[in-house]
């Protein structure tokens, strides 16, 4: 089952993403709390990073991102695409922030929750692929 939607890259969109995720998950009928928590946590963290960090060179176009959620018998997947400049991120170098730090945990939490997290920039979009095996 697939769900897809597009939202502006604003703080308010984070509630929309969580609500749409919850509705999609409830419709799946998968009774695996660990799996739901893992993917939902990662989606929330990546969406928050998009909202906080994406930048546009053409400010008039507006910052937006899309979310595509998919479930197969083998995996649950989320693909987030934003129209920002290429994100300068090396996922292999991500570490958890110090206990006293006020930020810097999002990517580390997503990596810990998922079986696979990938980032690439293609066709003017940052593309984040989040996968939890079933």
N, C-alpha and C positions, 0 to 999 in steps of 0.2 A: 504494500500500500504506500502510495506516494502523496505527499503534500508539498506545495510550493507557494511561496508568497514573497512579496517585495515590500520593503519598508524604508523610510528615511533613516539616515544614520544619526538618530537623536536618542537621548536618554529615554524618552517616552517609548521608543520602539522596543526597548528591552522587555517591557511588560507584554507587549503584543507577541513577541517571539516566545516568551514563556507560556502565554495563554494558548497560542497556536500549537506549540509543542505538546502541551498537556492534552489538548483536544485530539491531536493526531495519535498520541500514545494510547489514550483511552479507547479510541476506535480500533486499535490493533488487537486488543485482547491478549496481550502478552503479560503474564503474571510473573514478572521477574524484576523485583524492586532494585536489585543491584544493577541490572542492565539499564533500567530507566534512569537511575541516579547518575550512572556514569555518563551516558550520552547527554542527559539534560544539563549536568554540571558543565560539561565541555562546551555545549552549544551556548550556554549563558556566558561563559568566560570568553569565548571567541567573539561573540556578538558584542560584549562589553569592550573588548579590545578594538574592534572595528569602530565603534562609536567614539571611543576615546582617542584613537591614534590615526585613523585614516585622514588623509589630506588630499585636497584637489588642487590641481594647477589652474583649472578653469572654474572659479568659484560660482559662476552663474549656473552651472549644470546641476549643482546640488549633490550632496553626498547621499548615497543610497546603498542598500545591500539586499541581497535576496537570500532566502533560506529554502533549501530543498531537503525534505526528509524522506527517507526510503527504508523499507523493511523487506528483507527476503528471509528465506529459511536459514541463511547462513550468517547474516549480519544486519545490524541497524546502522544507518549511515546518515550523516548530515553534510551538506555541501553549502558553504556560505561564500557568496561572491560580493565584493564591494568594488565601487568604481573609483577607488583612491589610487594615489601614486603607488608604485611598487613598495611593499613593506620590506624593510631591511631586517630580516629575521633569520637566524640560524637555529633551527629547532634542536640540532644536536648539542648546542651549547647552553640550552636553557637549564637553569637551576632554580630551586626554591629560594625565595627571598628570605633574608634573616627574620627571626621572630619579631624584632623591633621595627621592621620596615612596614610602612603603611600601604605599599603597593608592590607589584612585581610578582604576584603569585599566579596570575591567570593562565599563562601558557604552561607553567609547571603543573598546575592542577589538571588542565586539559590533557596533557601528556600522560599523567599518572592515571587518569580515568579511562583513557582509550586504549584500544589495541593498536590503533594507527592514527597519527595526525600528520597531514601533509600540507605544505603551502607552496603555491607557485603563482607566478604572475603571467597571465595570458590575455590577449585581446583587450588590454587596458583594464583588467580586473585582477585583484588579488583573489585567489581561489583557495579556500580552506576546506580540506576533506577530512572528516571525522568518522572513524569506524570503530564499532564495537562488535566483535564476533559473538555469535549466538551459540 
